[in-house]
Amino acid sequence: MIPPKPKSRPDRVSLWRYMRLFRRDILSAQPDRLYGAWMAEFRTPFFRSYLTNEPELVQTILNDRPRDFPKSDRIGEGLQPLLGQSVFLTNGPVWDHQRRIIDPAFERGRLAQSLPAMWEAGHAMVARVLDRIGDGADIEIEEVTSHAAADVIFRTLFSIPIEDAIASQVFHEFRAYQRSQPILNLAAFVPLPRWMPRFHRAETKRAAKRIRGLITQLVDQRRAAIERGTAPDDLATRIMTTPDPETGTCFSPEEMVDQVAIFFLAGHETSASALAWALYLCAAAPDWQSRVADEATGLDSANGIKHLTTSRDVFRETLRLYPPVPMMVRETTKAETFRKRAIPKAAQLVLSLWHLHRHTKLWRDPDVFDPSRWQAEDTRTSSRDAYLPFSSGPRVCPGAGFAMAEGPLLLSMMLRSVELMPVDGKPPHPVAHLTVRAKDGIWLRAHPRRRLGENSAT
């Protein structure tokens, strides 16, 4: 089964058209040749950018010499109103300090403490869907997964369900922020001096201010609970009480608000995107849907996640075809030579996971949805060299293990209770803004799944 992907632009377009295409969707703004290129150069009057998708270059940039290629702040300019100085946007000593505090909360041994919250959120998700569809109905699945992913975040971070008043407000305000915030603003094309005011839409700034105000309430409440000794042992408590082992300092309240904002962006937005596409792919490939549902029949707790091998392969294949964050941008700190090409200082290096995961020289049938590839011998090299849904090296996403538990678990819980089919005439059209989503949503026909031995009365 070949799922949809954006139509590529012509190989040569004007800068003005490229900016318009990029602002609308960064995927269809790229030429088709990038699916087979190791490197490509893009020039504007303001800066040069270079696609660098050869595995050896990716290894150099992310793993071997990461300090020489810090994260570019061009794309981050658009997220500054919401994320402040979060770990997603910082570099150097500030980033080091943040990761020394955050990483211990996501260590493998502590992941198990989050599984019950995922399990509860999964049950709530299924109950909402079953109540909504009755005997069968069309549903927009991205809305369902957004709600579920937000519920997981609030339960694991603050031990509250999304029905909590503040949690519900944050969720709805965040959706407003998504609608008002393009991935690109002027600063992504024109390197502005730091003293110059940034150009953000008025509603983007208002939505970010409202979200940060609500998050501040949650952080203040938790800090008070910590001081009273009544705080639950969840992610927020662990992070807020973990000192930097080198400086002995904990996050200040404002720093914690920054980190919660990126946890919500990374843990909610990216998880919702991946789960929605996984459900669509299973709807379009009923044999794989049945295999996931059958595997989940005996699932009686979140601890059973270790047995969800089929669901895990489906989710890994989903992340290959629809990586939630389709591109990463780094910046050179000095002149470099890559593939005999002179790269100037301050050039933008674009690592396009979207193209790397579908690269014609690295993957067998790159556009085909085939979860069985993850058990095949010929995928080992590709998965090692050309599969980076959570980045790699020191800046690898600290929540990667969390995401790889949440995704397969919620996918399995949904499909063992609900049968999905594509809606005729409404194929999803992938576009990339904050993450890879569908332009007009992902519409699926949903029915309660009936098991052998059940009748219509049950």
C-alpha positions as CSV (number, residue, x, y, z in Angstrom):
1,M,0.0,0.0,0.0
2,I,1.4,3.4,-1.0
3,P,0.0,6.1,1.2
4,P,-0.3,9.8,0.1
5,K,2.6,12.2,0.0
6,P,2.8,15.8,-1.1
7,K,3.3,16.7,-4.7
8,S,6.8,18.2,-5.2
9,R,7.3,21.6,-6.7
10,P,9.1,22.2,-10.0
11,D,12.9,22.1,-9.8
12,R,13.4,25.8,-10.3
13,V,11.1,28.5,-8.8
14,S,11.5,32.2,-7.9
15,L,12.5,33.1,-4.3
16,W,9.1,34.8,-3.9
17,R,7.2,31.6,-4.9
18,Y,9.5,29.5,-2.7
19,M,8.8,31.7,0.3
20,R,5.0,31.4,-0.3
21,L,5.2,27.6,-0.8
22,F,7.4,27.2,2.3
23,R,5.0,29.3,4.4
24,R,2.1,27.2,3.3
25,D,3.8,23.8,3.6
26,I,7.6,23.0,3.7
27,L,7.2,19.6,2.1
28,S,5.5,20.5,-1.2
29,A,8.0,23.5,-1.4
30,Q,10.8,21.0,-2.1
31,P,11.8,19.5,-5.5
32,D,11.4,15.8,-6.2
33,R,15.2,15.3,-6.8
34,L,15.8,15.6,-3.0
35,Y,14.4,12.0,-2.6
36,G,17.6,10.8,-4.2
37,A,20.1,13.5,-3.3
38,W,22.9,13.3,-0.8
39,M,23.4,17.1,-0.9
40,A,21.7,20.1,-2.4
41,E,22.3,23.9,-2.2
42,F,19.6,26.6,-2.0
43,R,20.6,30.2,-2.3
44,T,18.7,33.3,-1.3
45,P,19.9,36.9,-1.2
46,F,20.1,36.6,2.6
47,F,21.7,33.2,3.3
48,R,22.6,29.8,1.9
49,S,21.1,26.5,3.0
50,Y,22.3,23.0,2.2
51,L,20.4,19.8,2.4
52,T,22.8,17.3,3.9
53,N,21.3,13.8,3.9
54,E,24.2,11.6,3.1
55,P,24.5,9.3,6.1
56,E,28.2,10.1,6.7
57,L,27.3,13.9,6.8
58,V,24.4,13.3,9.2
59,Q,26.7,11.3,11.5
60,T,29.3,14.1,11.4
61,I,26.7,16.8,12.2
62,L,24.7,15.1,14.9
63,N,27.0,12.7,16.5
64,D,30.7,13.3,15.8
65,R,30.9,17.1,16.0
66,P,27.6,18.4,17.4
67,R,29.2,21.4,19.0
68,D,30.4,22.7,15.6
69,F,26.8,22.6,14.3
70,P,24.5,24.1,16.9
71,K,20.7,24.2,16.3
72,S,19.8,27.1,14.1
73,D,17.6,29.7,15.7
74,R,16.0,30.6,12.4
75,I,13.0,28.3,12.6
76,G,12.9,28.8,16.4
77,E,12.2,32.5,15.9
78,G,8.6,31.6,15.1
79,L,8.2,29.5,18.3
80,Q,9.9,32.0,20.7
81,P,6.6,33.6,22.1
82,L,5.5,30.2,23.4
83,L,8.7,28.3,24.2
84,G,10.9,31.1,25.6
85,Q,14.3,29.6,26.5
86,S,13.2,26.0,26.5
87,V,15.6,23.1,25.8
88,F,14.3,22.9,22.3
89,L,15.7,26.3,21.4
90,T,18.9,26.7,23.4
91,N,22.5,25.8,22.7
92,G,25.8,25.7,24.6
93,P,26.0,25.9,28.4
94,V,22.3,26.8,28.8
95,W,21.3,23.7,26.9
96,D,23.8,21.6,28.9
97,H,22.3,22.8,32.2
98,Q,18.8,22.0,31.0
99,R,19.6,18.5,29.8
100,R,21.4,17.6,33.0
101,I,18.1,18.3,34.9
102,I,15.7,16.9,32.3
103,D,17.4,13.6,31.2
104,P,17.2,11.8,34.6
105,A,13.4,12.1,34.5
106,F,13.2,10.1,31.3
107,E,15.7,7.4,32.2
108,R,14.5,3.9,31.2
109,G,13.9,2.8,34.8
110,R,11.6,5.7,35.4
111,L,9.5,5.2,32.2
112,A,7.5,2.5,33.9
113,Q,6.2,5.1,36.3
114,S,4.4,6.8,33.4
115,L,2.8,3.7,32.0
116,P,-0.3,3.7,34.3
117,A,-1.1,7.3,33.2
118,M,-0.8,6.2,29.5
119,W,-3.1,3.3,30.2
120,E,-5.7,5.5,31.9
121,A,-5.6,8.0,29.0
122,G,-5.9,5.2,26.5
123,H,-9.1,3.9,28.2
124,A,-10.5,7.4,28.3
125,M,-9.7,7.8,24.5
126,V,-11.5,4.6,23.6
127,A,-14.5,5.4,25.7
128,R,-14.9,8.8,24.1
129,V,-14.7,7.3,20.6
130,L,-17.2,4.5,21.3
131,D,-19.6,6.9,22.9
132,R,-19.3,9.2,19.8
133,I,-19.6,6.6,17.0
134,G,-22.5,4.5,18.3
135,D,-23.0,1.7,15.8
136,G,-20.7,3.5,13.3
137,A,-19.8,7.0,12.2
138,D,-17.3,9.1,10.3
139,I,-14.8,10.8,12.6
140,E,-11.8,13.1,12.2
141,I,-9.1,11.1,13.8
142,E,-6.5,13.9,14.3
143,E,-9.0,15.5,16.7
144,V,-9.2,12.3,18.6
145,T,-5.5,11.8,18.8
146,S,-4.9,15.4,19.8
147,H,-7.3,15.0,22.7
148,A,-5.7,11.7,23.8
149,A,-2.1,12.9,23.5
150,A,-2.9,16.0,25.6
151,D,-4.5,13.7,28.2
152,V,-1.3,11.6,28.4
153,I,0.8,14.7,28.9
154,F,-1.3,16.1,31.7
155,R,-1.6,12.8,33.5
156,T,2.1,12.1,33.2
157,L,3.3,15.6,33.9
158,F,0.9,16.8,36.6
159,S,-1.2,13.8,37.5
160,I,-4.4,15.4,36.2
161,P,-6.7,14.3,33.4
162,I,-7.5,16.6,30.5
163,E,-10.9,17.2,32.1
164,D,-9.2,19.3,34.8
165,A,-10.2,22.9,34.2
166,I,-6.7,24.3,33.6
167,A,-5.6,21.3,31.5
168,S,-8.7,21.8,29.3
169,Q,-8.0,25.5,28.8
170,V,-4.3,24.8,27.9
171,F,-5.5,22.2,25.3
172,H,-7.9,24.5,23.6
173,E,-5.6,27.5,23.7
174,F,-2.8,25.4,22.2
175,R,-5.1,24.4,19.3
176,A,-5.7,28.2,18.7
177,Y,-1.9,28.7,18.8
178,Q,-1.4,26.0,16.2
179,R,-3.9,27.7,13.8
180,S,-2.3,31.1,14.2
181,Q,1.4,30.1,14.1
182,P,3.1,29.4,10.7
183,I,6.4,27.4,10.9
184,L,8.1,30.3,9.1
185,N,8.3,34.0,9.8
186,L,10.4,36.7,8.4
187,A,13.4,35.9,10.6
188,A,13.7,32.5,9.0
189,F,14.7,34.1,5.7
190,V,16.3,37.4,6.9
191,P,18.9,37.2,9.8
192,L,17.7,40.0,12.0
193,P,19.9,41.5,14.7
194,R,18.8,40.5,18.3
195,W,17.8,44.1,19.2
196,M,15.3,44.3,16.4
197,P,11.7,43.5,17.3
198,R,10.4,40.1,16.0
199,F,7.4,40.0,13.7
200,H,4.8,37.6,15.1
201,R,1.1,37.7,14.4
202,A,-0.9,39.4,17.1
203,E,-3.0,36.4,17.8
204,T,0.1,34.2,18.0
205,K,1.5,36.3,20.8
206,R,-1.8,36.5,22.6
207,A,-2.3,32.7,22.4
208,A,1.2,32.1,23.6
209,K,0.7,34.5,26.5
210,R,-2.5,32.8,27.5
211,I,-0.9,29.3,27.4
212,R,2.1,30.4,29.4
213,G,-0.2,32.0,32.0
214,L,-2.1,28.8,32.4
215,I,1.1,26.7,32.6
216,T,2.4,29.1,35.3
217,Q,-0.6,28.4,37.4
218,L,0.2,24.6,37.2
219,V,3.8,25.2,38.0
220,D,3.0,27.4,41.0
221,Q,0.5,24.9,42.3
222,R,3.0,22.1,42.0
223,R,5.8,24.1,43.7
224,A,3.5,24.8,46.6
225,A,2.6,21.1,46.9
226,I,6.4,20.2,46.8
227,E,7.0,22.6,49.7
228,R,4.1,21.0,51.6
229,G,5.4,17.5,50.9
230,T,2.1,16.5,49.2
231,A,3.3,16.5,45.5
232,P,2.8,13.3,43.5
233,D,5.8,11.5,42.1
234,D,5.2,12.5,38.5
235,L,7.3,14.1,35.7
236,A,6.8,17.6,36.9
237,T,7.8,16.8,40.5
238,R,10.9,14.9,39.4
239,I,12.1,17.7,37.1
240,M,11.3,20.5,39.5
241,T,13.2,18.8,42.4
242,T,16.2,17.6,40.4
243,P,19.2,19.8,40.8
244,D,21.8,20.3,38.1
245,P,24.6,17.9,39.3
246,E,27.3,20.5,38.3
247,T,25.8,23.7,39.7
248,G,23.4,22.4,42.3
249,T,20.6,24.6,41.0
250,C,17.1,23.6,40.1
251,F,14.9,25.2,37.4
252,S,13.5,28.6,38.4
253,P,9.7,29.0,38.0
254,E,10.1,30.7,34.6
255,E,12.5,28.1,33.4
256,M,10.1,25.4,34.3
257,V,7.3,27.1,32.4
258,D,9.6,27.1,29.3
259,Q,10.2,23.4,29.7
260,V,6.5,22.5,30.3
261,A,5.7,24.4,27.1
262,I,8.1,22.3,25.0
263,F,7.0,19.1,26.7
264,F,3.5,19.9,25.6
265,L,4.6,20.8,22.1
266,A,6.9,17.8,21.7
267,G,4.8,15.3,23.7
268,H,1.4,16.4,22.5
269,E,1.7,17.7,19.0
270,T,4.2,15.1,17.7
271,S,2.5,12.2,19.5
272,A,-0.9,13.2,18.1
273,S,0.5,13.5,14.6
274,A,2.2,10.1,14.7
275,L,-0.8,8.3,16.2
276,A,-3.2,9.8,13.7
277,W,-1.2,8.7,10.8
278,A,-0.7,5.2,12.3
279,L,-4.5,4.8,12.6
280,Y,-4.9,6.0,9.0
281,L,-2.3,3.6,7.7
282,C,-4.0,0.7,9.6
283,A,-7.4,1.7,8.2
284,A,-5.9,1.7,4.7
285,A,-4.2,-1.6,5.2
286,P,-6.8,-3.8,6.9
287,D,-4.6,-6.9,7.2
288,W,-2.2,-4.9,9.4
289,Q,-5.1,-3.5,11.3
290,S,-6.3,-7.0,12.1
291,R,-2.9,-8.1,13.2
292,V,-2.6,-5.2,15.6
293,A,-6.1,-5.8,17.0
294,D,-5.5,-9.5,17.4
295,E,-2.2,-9.0,19.2
296,A,-3.9,-6.6,21.6
297,T,-6.7,-9.0,22.6
298,G,-4.9,-10.2,25.7
299,L,-3.6,-6.8,26.8
300,D,-4.7,-6.3,30.4
301,S,-2.3,-3.6,31.6
302,A,0.3,-1.2,30.3
303,N,3.0,-3.6,31.4
304,G,2.0,-5.8,28.4
305,I,3.5,-3.2,26.1
306,K,6.7,-5.4,25.7
307,H,4.6,-8.0,23.8
308,L,3.2,-5.5,21.3
309,T,5.8,-6.3,18.6
310,T,3.4,-5.9,15.6
311,S,2.1,-2.6,16.9
312,R,5.6,-1.4,17.5
313,D,6.6,-2.2,13.9
314,V,3.5,-0.4,12.6
315,F,4.4,2.6,14.7
316,R,8.0,2.6,13.6
317,E,6.9,2.4,9.9
318,T,4.5,5.3,10.6
319,L,7.4,7.4,11.9
320,R,9.4,6.6,8.8
321,L,6.7,7.6,6.4
322,Y,5.3,10.6,8.4
323,P,8.0,11.8,10.8
324,P,6.2,14.4,13.0
325,V,9.2,16.8,12.8
326,P,10.1,16.6,9.1
327,M,13.2,18.7,9.1
328,M,16.0,19.8,11.5
329,V,18.2,22.8,10.9
330,R,21.8,23.3,12.1
331,E,24.2,26.1,11.5
332,T,27.9,26.0,10.7
333,T,30.2,27.8,13.2
334,K,33.1,27.9,10.7
335,A,33.8,27.2,7.1
336,E,33.4,23.5,6.1
337,T,34.0,21.3,3.1
338,F,31.3,18.7,2.5
339,R,31.4,16.5,-0.6
340,K,34.0,18.8,-2.1
341,R,31.6,21.7,-1.7
342,A,32.7,24.8,0.2
343,I,30.3,25.6,3.0
344,P,30.6,29.1,4.5
345,K,30.3,30.0,8.1
346,A,26.7,30.6,9.4
347,A,25.3,28.5,6.6
348,Q,22.1,26.6,7.3
349,L,22.4,22.8,7.2
350,V,19.0,21.2,6.6
351,L,18.6,17.5,7.6
352,S,15.3,16.5,6.0
353,L,14.0,13.5,7.8
354,W,11.1,13.4,5.4
355,H,13.5,12.8,2.5
356,L,16.0,10.7,4.4
357,H,13.2,8.3,5.5
358,R,12.1,7.9,1.9
359,H,15.5,8.1,0.2
360,T,15.6,6.0,-3.0
361,K,19.2,4.9,-2.3
362,L,18.7,3.8,1.3
363,W,15.3,2.1,1.5
364,R,13.6,-0.7,-0.4
365,D,10.3,0.5,-1.8
366,P,10.6,3.8,0.2
367,D,7.0,5.0,-0.4
368,V,5.4,1.7,0.5
369,F,3.8,1.1,3.9
370,D,5.4,-2.2,5.0
371,P,5.8,-2.7,8.7
372,S,7.4,-6.1,8.0
373,R,10.5,-4.4,6.8
374,W,11.5,-3.9,10.4
375,Q,12.0,-7.6,10.8
376,A,14.0,-7.9,7.6
377,E,17.7,-8.2,7.4
378,D,18.1,-5.5,4.7
379,T,16.5,-2.9,6.9
380,R,19.2,-3.0,9.5
381,T,21.6,-0.6,7.7
382,S,18.8,1.7,6.7
383,S,17.4,1.9,10.2
384,R,20.9,2.6,11.6
385,D,21.9,5.2,9.0
386,A,18.7,6.8,7.7
387,Y,16.0,6.6,10.5
388,L,16.0,9.5,12.9
389,P,12.5,10.3,14.0
390,F,13.8,11.5,17.4
391,S,17.1,13.0,16.0
392,S,20.4,11.5,17.1
393,G,23.5,12.2,19.2
394,P,23.6,14.5,22.2
395,R,20.4,16.3,21.1
396,V,18.4,13.1,20.7
397,C,14.9,13.7,22.1
398,P,14.9,12.7,25.8
399,G,11.3,11.5,25.4
400,A,12.0,9.0,22.6
401,G,11.4,6.0,24.9
402,F,8.3,7.7,26.2
403,A,6.9,8.1,22.7
404,M,7.7,4.6,21.7
405,A,5.7,3.3,24.6
406,E,2.8,5.7,24.2
407,G,2.3,5.3,20.5
408,P,2.1,1.4,20.2
409,L,0.1,1.2,23.4
410,L,-2.6,3.7,22.4
411,L,-2.7,2.3,18.8
412,S,-3.3,-1.2,20.2
413,M,-6.0,-0.1,22.7
414,M,-7.9,1.8,20.0
415,L,-7.8,-1.0,17.3
416,R,-8.8,-3.8,19.6
417,S,-12.0,-1.9,20.3
418,V,-12.7,0.1,17.1
419,E,-12.5,-1.0,13.5
420,L,-11.4,1.8,11.0
421,M,-11.8,2.3,7.3
422,P,-10.9,5.2,5.0
423,V,-13.7,7.5,4.0
424,D,-14.3,7.4,0.2
425,G,-13.4,10.6,-1.5
426,K,-11.5,12.0,1.5
427,P,-7.8,10.9,1.3
428,P,-5.6,12.9,3.6
429,H,-3.2,15.4,2.2
430,P,0.0,15.6,4.3
431,V,1.3,19.1,5.0
432,A,4.0,20.3,7.4
433,H,3.5,23.3,9.8
434,L,4.5,22.6,13.4
435,T,4.4,18.9,12.5
436,V,3.2,16.7,9.7
437,R,-0.5,16.8,9.7
438,A,-3.3,16.4,7.1
439,K,-4.5,19.6,5.4
440,D,-8.2,18.9,6.0
441,G,-7.9,16.3,8.7
442,I,-7.9,12.5,8.5
443,W,-11.4,11.2,8.1
444,L,-12.1,7.6,8.9
445,R,-15.2,5.4,9.2
446,A,-15.3,3.9,12.7
447,H,-17.3,0.9,14.0
448,P,-17.2,-0.9,17.3
449,R,-15.1,-4.0,16.8
450,R,-17.0,-7.2,17.4
451,R,-15.1,-10.3,18.6
452,L,-15.7,-13.9,17.9
453,G,-18.7,-15.1,20.0
454,E,-20.2,-11.6,20.3
455,N,-23.7,-10.9,18.8
456,S,-25.5,-7.8,17.9
457,A,-27.1,-7.6,21.4
458,T,-23.7,-7.4,23.1
